[in-house]
């Protein structure tokens, strides 16, 4: 076995292991007491697992240019998770906290990739090339672009909802988990047809649930409910 083949095999093994860990621990974080120690532990394992998943996917895409599109999808996935994680450090936006260079770089890189995905997908669909990549790039590119715009615009709003960090955390981490389930489905649930549906059914099911959960929370807060009734929040 050549050196390159050994590297690819090792990266693929790490990718599968990290993806499996992320797939398992995310639901454990969801059911744990929000903000509690175990919620934080499982959440961090999920976050670092996703770092490994995305890093190996990007590296494998570079080594195999024909599958580089998967590396672009990995950037889309990582942006969701990373923005959800960074939201935890932006709890004082309503008090004048400004984004760091890390936040701007995260959204900037993701913006370039997601807009590129969207343009590439739309161009192929308009030209009549309706295939799996075109559909996925259009959907993921659109969602990613909206997430980037929302993330950047909230940095410069004059008025802030003091709980917007919570909505960003929920949307980012759950969005990242949907991406993980999508990858698992594409590899293992090949009985689902057409192929693009193997990738997109988690999005079709999960995104409305995320919006509903955030809408429900906003409604409860509007009625005077305290955040501490839902989570053990530590504002730093």
Backbone as CSV, one residue per row, in Angstrom:
resi,resn,N_x,N_y,N_z,CA_x,CA_y,CA_z,C_x,C_y,C_z
1,UNK,0.849,-1.200,0.000,0.000,0.000,0.000,0.882,1.245,0.000
2,UNK,0.586,2.181,-0.913,1.372,3.403,-1.021,1.134,4.296,0.187
3,UNK,2.022,5.285,0.359,1.902,6.222,1.477,0.593,7.006,1.377
4,UNK,0.272,7.441,0.157,-0.957,8.224,-0.015,-2.186,7.394,0.332
5,UNK,-2.184,6.118,-0.101,-3.321,5.239,0.200,-3.453,5.015,1.699
6,UNK,-2.310,4.899,2.391,-2.331,4.712,3.842,-2.888,5.948,4.539
7,UNK,-2.479,7.131,4.043,-2.969,8.378,4.626,-4.477,8.495,4.430
8,UNK,-4.927,8.186,3.213,-6.361,8.262,2.906,-7.141,7.292,3.788
9,UNK,-6.623,6.088,3.942,-7.301,5.085,4.766,-7.389,5.553,6.226
10,UNK,-6.286,6.121,6.725,-6.291,6.612,8.096,-7.251,7.774,8.288
11,UNK,-7.257,8.710,7.337,-8.165,9.851,7.411,-9.621,9.402,7.341
12,UNK,-9.877,8.434,6.465,-11.245,7.932,6.325,-11.700,7.245,7.607
13,UNK,-10.781,6.478,8.235,-11.119,5.829,9.501,-11.421,6.841,10.589
14,UNK,-10.593,7.892,10.686,-10.814,8.945,11.676,-12.131,9.662,11.406
15,UNK,-12.419,9.883,10.134,-13.656,10.554,9.733,-14.875,9.761,10.191
16,UNK,-14.835,8.459,9.964,-15.965,7.590,10.330,-16.139,7.540,11.845
17,UNK,-15.032,7.385,12.571,-15.099,7.305,14.040,-15.628,8.610,14.620
18,UNK,-15.072,9.735,14.168,-15.507,11.034,14.681,-16.973,11.293,14.342
19,UNK,-17.380,10.914,13.128,-18.779,11.086,12.740,-19.708,10.236,13.582
20,UNK,-19.283,9.020,13.882,-20.097,8.143,14.725,-20.250,8.692,16.128
21,UNK,-19.148,9.221,16.673,-19.208,9.814,18.012,-20.156,11.007,18.025
22,UNK,-20.023,11.889,17.020,-20.890,13.069,16.946,-22.356,12.670,16.823
23,UNK,-22.609,11.622,16.061,-23.983,11.166,15.848,-24.611,10.670,17.142
24,UNK,-23.803,10.062,18.010,-24.318,9.464,19.250,-24.433,10.482,20.378
25,UNK,-23.413,11.342,20.535,-23.393,12.212,21.713,-24.342,13.400,21.607
26,UNK,-24.664,13.840,20.385,-25.548,14.999,20.242,-26.906,14.778,20.904
27,UNK,-27.581,13.627,20.679,-28.853,13.413,21.376,-28.699,13.373,22.893
28,UNK,-27.531,12.921,23.370,-27.301,12.892,24.812,-27.224,14.309,25.367
29,UNK,-26.631,15.225,24.598,-26.600,16.626,25.017,-27.998,17.225,24.990
30,UNK,-28.806,16.784,24.031,-30.163,17.324,23.893,-31.044,16.961,25.087
31,UNK,-30.883,15.749,25.600,-31.760,15.296,26.684,-31.219,15.662,28.066
32,UNK,-29.950,16.032,28.141,-29.370,16.430,29.429,-29.902,17.798,29.845
33,UNK,-29.814,18.090,31.139,-30.237,19.392,31.652,-29.496,20.495,30.926
34,UNK,-30.239,21.371,30.262,-29.624,22.427,29.454,-28.752,23.330,30.318
35,UNK,-27.512,23.478,29.903,-26.562,24.291,30.649,-25.875,23.550,31.771
36,UNK,-26.342,22.333,32.074,-25.734,21.544,33.127,-24.398,20.956,32.701
37,UNK,-23.722,20.313,33.641,-22.381,19.794,33.354,-22.374,18.769,32.231
38,UNK,-23.350,17.850,32.252,-23.356,16.821,31.215,-23.762,17.387,29.861
39,UNK,-24.627,18.355,29.850,-24.975,19.015,28.587,-23.722,19.640,27.974
40,UNK,-22.936,20.272,28.808,-21.708,20.913,28.332,-20.680,19.872,27.874
41,UNK,-20.544,18.787,28.646,-19.571,17.752,28.276,-19.913,17.122,26.929
42,UNK,-21.179,16.679,26.794,-21.582,16.055,25.529,-21.484,17.056,24.383
43,UNK,-21.847,18.302,24.657,-21.779,19.326,23.618,-20.360,19.558,23.127
44,UNK,-19.401,19.572,24.057,-18.009,19.773,23.662,-17.478,18.577,22.871
45,UNK,-17.862,17.380,23.279,-17.436,16.190,22.530,-17.998,16.246,21.114
46,UNK,-19.264,16.650,20.992,-19.875,16.793,19.676,-19.125,17.833,18.851
47,UNK,-18.806,18.969,19.474,-18.118,20.049,18.761,-16.755,19.588,18.241
48,UNK,-15.960,18.975,19.114,-14.629,18.544,18.684,-14.717,17.370,17.707
49,UNK,-15.747,16.545,17.859,-15.963,15.484,16.884,-16.242,16.056,15.510
50,UNK,-17.038,17.129,15.467,-17.352,17.762,14.195,-16.131,18.455,13.588
51,UNK,-15.250,18.967,14.443,-14.001,19.521,13.925,-13.221,18.443,13.183
52,UNK,-13.121,17.246,13.801,-12.414,16.133,13.173,-13.114,15.702,11.888
53,UNK,-14.437,15.633,11.913,-15.202,15.231,10.723,-14.934,16.192,9.569
54,UNK,-15.042,17.480,9.840,-14.897,18.479,8.781,-13.453,18.585,8.294
55,UNK,-12.502,18.516,9.218,-11.090,18.595,8.825,-10.703,17.425,7.934
56,UNK,-11.103,16.220,8.313,-10.770,15.049,7.496,-11.502,15.093,6.158
57,UNK,-12.749,15.582,6.140,-13.499,15.675,4.880,-12.832,16.655,3.922
58,UNK,-12.361,17.785,4.456,-11.687,18.773,3.611,-10.377,18.211,3.078
59,UNK,-9.622,17.537,3.950,-8.345,16.944,3.525,-8.563,15.868,2.464
60,UNK,-9.544,15.011,2.679,-9.849,13.965,1.697,-10.307,14.576,0.376
61,UNK,-11.042,15.691,0.460,-11.475,16.357,-0.763,-10.308,16.924,-1.552
62,UNK,-9.299,17.423,-0.835,-8.103,17.952,-1.501,-7.313,16.818,-2.153
63,UNK,-7.213,15.690,-1.460,-6.471,14.553,-1.999,-7.195,13.910,-3.179
64,UNK,-8.528,14.029,-3.202,-9.331,13.472,-4.299,-10.205,14.578,-4.867
65,UNK,-9.661,15.387,-5.794,-10.385,16.550,-6.330,-11.773,16.224,-6.890
66,UNK,-11.976,15.004,-7.366,-13.277,14.641,-7.927,-14.369,14.676,-6.858
67,UNK,-13.979,14.539,-5.602,-14.935,14.562,-4.494,-14.745,15.793,-3.614
68,UNK,-14.165,16.841,-4.215,-13.918,18.053,-3.455,-15.214,18.727,-3.025
69,UNK,-16.293,18.426,-3.730,-17.578,19.033,-3.363,-17.993,18.636,-1.946
70,UNK,-17.556,17.441,-1.512,-17.857,17.028,-0.140,-17.111,17.893,0.875
71,UNK,-15.943,18.366,0.485,-15.193,19.265,1.367,-15.934,20.589,1.526
72,UNK,-16.559,21.053,0.459,-17.326,22.299,0.532,-18.545,22.131,1.432
73,UNK,-19.193,20.983,1.340,-20.323,20.699,2.221,-19.849,20.630,3.672
74,UNK,-18.621,20.138,3.878,-18.058,20.075,5.230,-17.870,21.472,5.806
75,UNK,-17.449,22.426,4.986,-17.313,23.809,5.448,-18.676,24.354,5.865
76,UNK,-19.701,24.052,5.071,-21.066,24.456,5.409,-21.466,23.889,6.775
77,UNK,-21.181,22.611,6.997,-21.541,21.966,8.257,-20.781,22.557,9.427
78,UNK,-19.479,22.777,9.232,-18.661,23.290,10.329,-19.090,24.702,10.723
79,UNK,-19.480,25.503,9.747,-19.922,26.858,10.066,-21.122,26.833,11.000
80,UNK,-22.049,25.912,10.768,-23.221,25.805,11.626,-22.810,25.504,13.066
81,UNK,-21.964,24.490,13.219,-21.552,24.072,14.555,-20.704,25.147,15.230
82,UNK,-19.755,25.702,14.490,-18.857,26.702,15.065,-19.612,27.968,15.460
83,UNK,-20.573,28.396,14.640,-21.341,29.591,14.996,-22.219,29.320,16.216
84,UNK,-22.737,28.090,16.321,-23.509,27.721,17.509,-22.650,27.716,18.760
85,UNK,-21.405,27.294,18.620,-20.474,27.276,19.749,-20.064,28.697,20.136
86,UNK,-19.768,29.530,19.136,-19.356,30.899,19.407,-20.479,31.711,20.042
87,UNK,-21.726,31.326,19.786,-22.857,32.043,20.378,-22.783,32.047,21.900
88,UNK,-22.191,31.004,22.461,-22.068,30.912,23.912,-21.151,32.000,24.473
89,UNK,-20.290,32.558,23.634,-19.366,33.595,24.075,-19.852,34.994,23.700
90,UNK,-21.058,35.059,23.167,-21.601,36.351,22.736,-22.897,36.660,23.486
91,UNK,-22.927,36.296,24.759,-24.146,36.476,25.547,-24.393,37.927,25.931
92,UNK,-23.385,38.778,25.765,-23.541,40.175,26.176,-23.589,41.132,24.990
93,UNK,-24.056,40.635,23.853,-24.184,41.508,22.688,-25.115,42.679,22.977
94,UNK,-26.146,42.419,23.775,-27.098,43.492,24.102,-26.502,44.540,25.025
95,UNK,-25.311,44.247,25.554,-24.619,45.207,26.415,-23.413,45.838,25.716
96,UNK,-23.332,45.644,24.415,-22.276,46.289,23.649,-21.095,45.410,23.294
97,UNK,-21.147,44.117,23.622,-20.054,43.212,23.257,-19.915,43.151,21.743
98,UNK,-18.700,43.248,21.257,-18.449,43.234,19.819,-17.874,41.895,19.385
99,UNK,-18.092,41.514,18.135,-17.539,40.247,17.634,-16.022,40.321,17.549
100,UNK,-15.379,39.184,17.670,-13.925,39.115,17.555,-13.534,38.807,16.108
101,UNK,-12.249,38.808,15.854,-11.765,38.469,14.511,-12.121,37.036,14.144
102,UNK,-12.176,36.180,15.159,-12.553,34.781,14.907,-13.978,34.719,14.356
103,UNK,-14.879,35.488,14.952,-16.267,35.491,14.495,-16.372,36.006,13.068
104,UNK,-15.669,37.096,12.771,-15.726,37.682,11.438,-15.096,36.758,10.402
105,UNK,-13.979,36.120,10.770,-13.325,35.195,9.845,-14.201,33.976,9.587
106,UNK,-14.829,33.474,10.643,-15.707,32.305,10.512,-16.825,32.580,9.521
107,UNK,-17.507,33.709,9.693,-18.616,34.038,8.800,-18.111,34.431,7.407
108,UNK,-16.945,35.061,7.344,-16.409,35.470,6.047,-16.069,34.282,5.161
109,UNK,-15.349,33.321,5.724,-14.968,32.128,4.952,-16.218,31.337,4.564
110,UNK,-17.125,31.160,5.526,-18.356,30.426,5.248,-19.198,31.155,4.208
111,UNK,-19.186,32.493,4.245,-19.951,33.262,3.271,-19.463,33.022,1.857
112,UNK,-18.143,33.020,1.670,-17.577,32.776,0.340,-17.961,31.388,-0.161
113,UNK,-17.811,30.388,0.700,-18.122,29.011,0.309,-19.612,28.832,0.024
114,UNK,-20.462,29.335,0.927,-21.902,29.123,0.771,-22.470,29.862,-0.434
115,UNK,-22.013,31.086,-0.666,-22.462,31.816,-1.855,-21.997,31.088,-3.116
116,UNK,-20.772,30.562,-3.058,-20.272,29.779,-4.199,-21.111,28.544,-4.451
117,UNK,-21.479,27.838,-3.379,-22.344,26.664,-3.519,-23.682,27.052,-4.142
118,UNK,-24.261,28.134,-3.656,-25.569,28.567,-4.138,-25.515,28.951,-5.620
119,UNK,-24.516,29.717,-6.004,-24.388,30.137,-7.402,-24.161,28.924,-8.303
120,UNK,-23.277,28.028,-7.881,-22.982,26.833,-8.672,-24.236,25.981,-8.844
121,UNK,-24.964,25.764,-7.750,-26.166,24.943,-7.818,-27.243,25.562,-8.682
122,UNK,-27.508,26.858,-8.474,-28.544,27.531,-9.254,-28.199,27.564,-10.737
123,UNK,-26.930,27.816,-11.036,-26.514,27.877,-12.436,-26.780,26.551,-13.146
124,UNK,-26.464,25.448,-12.486,-26.688,24.144,-13.103,-28.170,23.820,-13.228
125,UNK,-28.947,24.190,-12.219,-30.391,23.937,-12.297,-31.027,24.760,-13.414
126,UNK,-30.618,26.019,-13.546,-31.166,26.889,-14.595,-30.806,26.359,-15.980
127,UNK,-29.598,25.803,-16.099,-29.149,25.268,-17.382,-29.693,23.873,-17.658
128,UNK,-30.510,23.353,-16.737,-31.153,22.065,-16.953,-30.389,20.863,-16.448
129,UNK,-29.261,21.100,-15.754,-28.478,19.994,-15.211,-28.975,19.678,-13.805
130,UNK,-30.102,18.968,-13.721,-30.724,18.672,-12.432,-30.161,17.350,-11.911
131,UNK,-29.124,17.450,-11.111,-28.500,16.260,-10.539,-28.344,16.447,-9.033
132,UNK,-27.821,15.425,-8.383,-27.707,15.457,-6.923,-26.867,16.626,-6.434
133,UNK,-25.705,16.842,-7.060,-24.831,17.927,-6.612,-25.509,19.282,-6.761
134,UNK,-26.191,19.501,-7.881,-26.850,20.786,-8.118,-27.931,21.050,-7.077
135,UNK,-28.725,20.037,-6.757,-29.779,20.188,-5.761,-29.182,20.447,-4.383
136,UNK,-28.172,19.654,-3.997,-27.551,19.817,-2.685,-26.869,21.168,-2.544
137,UNK,-26.133,21.576,-3.571,-25.436,22.858,-3.505,-26.431,24.002,-3.376
138,UNK,-27.538,23.914,-4.094,-28.543,24.980,-4.022,-29.148,25.066,-2.625
139,UNK,-29.559,23.924,-2.084,-30.211,23.906,-0.769,-29.232,24.292,0.328
140,UNK,-28.082,23.628,0.370,-27.103,23.925,1.418,-26.545,25.343,1.264
141,UNK,-26.319,25.754,0.019,-25.807,27.105,-0.216,-26.783,28.168,0.242
142,UNK,-28.080,27.948,-0.012,-29.102,28.908,0.404,-29.192,28.981,1.923
143,UNK,-29.257,27.817,2.577,-29.333,27.791,4.043,-28.082,28.421,4.654
144,UNK,-26.928,28.042,4.130,-25.677,28.573,4.659,-25.556,30.072,4.480
145,UNK,-25.975,30.576,3.324,-25.909,32.015,3.060,-26.820,32.781,4.005
146,UNK,-28.026,32.254,4.231,-28.957,32.892,5.167,-28.367,32.916,6.578
147,UNK,-27.748,31.807,6.980,-27.137,31.737,8.308,-26.001,32.748,8.451
148,UNK,-25.193,32.885,7.398,-24.083,33.841,7.436,-24.613,35.269,7.525
149,UNK,-25.589,35.601,6.677,-26.157,36.948,6.697,-26.749,37.276,8.069
150,UNK,-27.495,36.323,8.623,-28.090,36.548,9.935,-27.005,36.723,10.998
151,UNK,-25.962,35.901,10.898,-24.877,35.983,11.873,-24.129,37.299,11.813
152,UNK,-23.880,37.791,10.601,-23.138,39.047,10.442,-24.010,40.244,10.814
153,UNK,-25.252,40.252,10.348,-26.132,41.399,10.604,-26.392,41.603,12.092
154,UNK,-26.461,40.509,12.843,-26.743,40.678,14.272,-25.594,41.362,15.007
155,UNK,-24.393,41.315,14.422,-23.272,42.010,15.044,-23.449,43.527,14.999
156,UNK,-24.217,44.007,14.042,-24.297,45.450,13.814,-25.696,46.023,14.046
157,UNK,-26.575,45.224,14.633,-27.884,45.754,14.986,-27.744,46.719,16.160
158,UNK,-28.603,47.732,16.180,-28.596,48.664,17.305,-29.309,48.075,18.511
159,UNK,-30.322,47.269,18.228,-31.058,46.646,19.313,-30.875,45.139,19.253
160,UNK,-30.688,44.549,20.412,-30.454,43.113,20.487,-31.428,42.462,21.463
161,UNK,-31.896,41.304,21.076,-32.622,40.449,22.017,-31.570,39.801,22.907
162,UNK,-31.683,39.972,24.199,-30.645,39.459,25.090,-30.548,37.937,25.071
163,UNK,-31.506,37.278,24.427,-31.462,35.819,24.336,-31.111,35.333,22.924
164,UNK,-30.679,36.241,22.060,-30.392,35.815,20.693,-29.224,34.838,20.632
165,UNK,-28.323,34.910,21.626,-27.234,33.939,21.669,-27.785,32.524,21.829
166,UNK,-28.880,32.393,22.580,-29.493,31.086,22.800,-30.066,30.542,21.500
167,UNK,-30.744,31.400,20.752,-31.320,30.970,19.478,-30.214,30.592,18.487
168,UNK,-29.108,31.342,18.534,-27.981,31.019,17.668,-27.338,29.698,18.043
169,UNK,-27.259,29.445,19.352,-26.692,28.179,19.824,-27.559,26.997,19.404
170,UNK,-28.854,27.128,19.585,-29.782,26.058,19.213,-29.734,25.810,17.707
171,UNK,-29.860,26.891,16.932,-29.875,26.746,15.483,-28.579,26.178,14.930
172,UNK,-27.439,26.646,15.466,-26.144,26.190,14.966,-25.863,24.738,15.282
173,UNK,-26.042,24.348,16.553,-25.728,22.974,16.934,-26.714,21.974,16.333
174,UNK,-27.993,22.310,16.354,-28.961,21.387,15.764,-28.801,21.325,14.249
175,UNK,-28.456,22.457,13.640,-28.181,22.446,12.205,-26.987,21.561,11.879
176,UNK,-25.951,21.638,12.718,-24.788,20.775,12.526,-25.134,19.309,12.698
177,UNK,-26.033,19.026,13.647,-26.436,17.631,13.846,-27.243,17.126,12.655
178,UNK,-28.080,17.986,12.093,-28.820,17.607,10.883,-27.842,17.251,9.768
179,UNK,-26.757,18.023,9.650,-25.747,17.728,8.633,-25.098,16.366,8.890
180,UNK,-24.883,16.041,10.168,-24.295,14.744,10.521,-25.231,13.598,10.150
181,UNK,-26.510,13.758,10.467,-27.496,12.736,10.114,-27.595,12.605,8.597
182,UNK,-27.473,13.730,7.894,-27.530,13.708,6.434,-26.409,12.860,5.850
183,UNK,-25.191,13.056,6.371,-24.050,12.275,5.887,-24.243,10.796,6.200
184,UNK,-24.729,10.482,7.406,-24.994,9.091,7.773,-26.039,8.487,6.841
185,UNK,-27.075,9.240,6.548,-28.133,8.757,5.674,-27.599,8.486,4.266
186,UNK,-26.781,9.408,3.752,-26.263,9.259,2.390,-25.400,8.009,2.242
187,UNK,-24.706,7.640,3.327,-23.816,6.472,3.278,-24.563,5.170,3.538
188,UNK,-25.537,5.209,4.448,-26.148,3.967,4.922,-27.590,3.734,4.468
189,UNK,-28.323,4.779,4.153,-29.732,4.616,3.789,-29.916,4.743,2.283
190,UNK,-29.184,3.924,1.561,-29.187,4.017,0.102,-30.498,3.539,-0.515
191,UNK,-31.364,2.940,0.309,-32.663,2.514,-0.229,-33.577,3.696,-0.499
192,UNK,-33.255,4.864,0.091,-34.047,6.066,-0.155,-33.701,6.622,-1.527
193,UNK,-34.699,6.876,-2.327,-34.490,7.416,-3.658,-35.424,8.600,-3.893
194,UNK,-35.025,9.580,-4.686,-33.746,9.729,-5.371,-32.595,10.009,-4.410
195,UNK,-31.386,10.023,-4.944,-30.198,10.149,-4.104,-30.203,11.448,-3.307
196,UNK,-30.650,12.549,-3.923,-30.618,13.821,-3.202,-31.493,13.782,-1.949
197,UNK,-32.524,12.906,-1.972,-33.392,12.807,-0.802,-32.678,12.119,0.357
198,UNK,-31.701,11.261,0.047,-30.901,10.645,1.099,-30.202,11.724,1.920
199,UNK,-29.792,12.796,1.247,-29.107,13.899,1.907,-30.073,14.887,2.554
200,UNK,-31.209,15.120,1.941,-32.039,16.252,2.336,-33.207,15.940,3.259
201,UNK,-33.557,14.651,3.437,-34.709,14.392,4.307,-34.473,14.874,5.743
202,UNK,-33.241,14.781,6.288,-33.045,15.326,7.644,-33.286,16.839,7.695
203,UNK,-32.915,17.545,6.625,-33.157,18.983,6.558,-34.644,19.280,6.466
204,UNK,-35.347,18.516,5.631,-36.782,18.712,5.457,-37.520,18.499,6.772
205,UNK,-37.082,17.518,7.546,-37.725,17.221,8.830,-37.209,18.134,9.943
206,UNK,-35.893,18.330,9.990,-35.280,19.002,11.128,-35.396,20.509,11.160
207,UNK,-35.259,21.167,10.025,-35.280,22.639,10.016,-36.606,23.203,10.531
208,UNK,-37.770,22.690,10.090,-39.024,23.197,10.658,-39.109,22.996,12.173
209,UNK,-38.537,21.879,12.675,-38.554,21.635,14.116,-37.702,22.657,14.861
210,UNK,-36.568,23.042,14.274,-35.725,24.062,14.900,-36.464,25.391,14.974
211,UNK,-37.094,25.775,13.855,-37.852,27.030,13.839,-38.989,26.989,14.850
212,UNK,-39.646,25.847,14.942,-40.760,25.732,15.886,-40.262,25.863,17.319
213,UNK,-39.147,25.208,17.634,-38.615,25.260,18.999,-38.247,26.697,19.375
214,UNK,-37.565,27.409,18.475,-37.180,28.788,18.762,-38.419,29.677,18.881
215,UNK,-39.390,29.471,18.002,-40.645,30.231,18.070,-41.365,29.979,19.395
216,UNK,-41.353,28.722,19.837,-41.995,28.373,21.105,-41.297,29.039,22.279
217,UNK,-39.964,29.035,22.263,-39.210,29.686,23.332,-39.474,31.185,23.360
218,UNK,-39.467,31.820,22.202,-39.721,33.260,22.147,-41.105,33.573,22.706
219,UNK,-42.078,32.716,22.399,-43.422,32.924,22.921,-43.470,32.836,24.430
220,UNK,-42.758,31.856,24.989,-42.724,31.705,26.450,-42.029,32.895,27.115
221,UNK,-40.927,33.345,26.512,-40.213,34.491,27.079,-41.070,35.757,26.996
222,UNK,-41.828,35.884,25.905,-42.700,37.052,25.743,-43.782,37.091,26.815
223,UNK,-44.127,35.924,27.354,-45.142,35.846,28.397,-44.551,36.009,29.804
224,UNK,-43.255,36.286,29.862,-42.626,36.536,31.151,-41.858,35.370,31.732
225,UNK,-41.757,34.280,30.999,-41.010,33.118,31.488,-39.536,33.481,31.627
226,UNK,-38.892,32.993,32.667,-37.471,33.246,32.886,-36.621,32.166,32.222
227,UNK,-35.476,32.578,31.714,-34.569,31.638,31.063,-34.119,30.554,32.025
228,UNK,-33.961,30.902,33.295,-33.495,29.919,34.275,-34.471,28.750,34.438
229,UNK,-35.706,28.938,34.006,-36.674,27.837,34.072,-36.411,26.774,33.012
230,UNK,-35.618,27.135,31.995,-35.330,26.203,30.909,-33.901,25.678,30.953
231,UNK,-33.004,26.480,31.508,-31.598,26.087,31.442,-30.802,26.705,32.584
232,UNK,-29.715,26.029,32.927,-28.765,26.526,33.915,-27.743,27.370,33.160
233,UNK,-28.052,28.645,33.023,-27.233,29.522,32.176,-26.207,30.269,33.024
234,UNK,-24.982,30.321,32.509,-23.913,31.028,33.191,-23.426,32.138,32.278
235,UNK,-23.757,33.364,32.607,-23.360,34.500,31.805,-21.971,34.958,32.240
236,UNK,-21.034,34.909,31.311,-19.665,35.323,31.637,-19.312,36.622,30.926
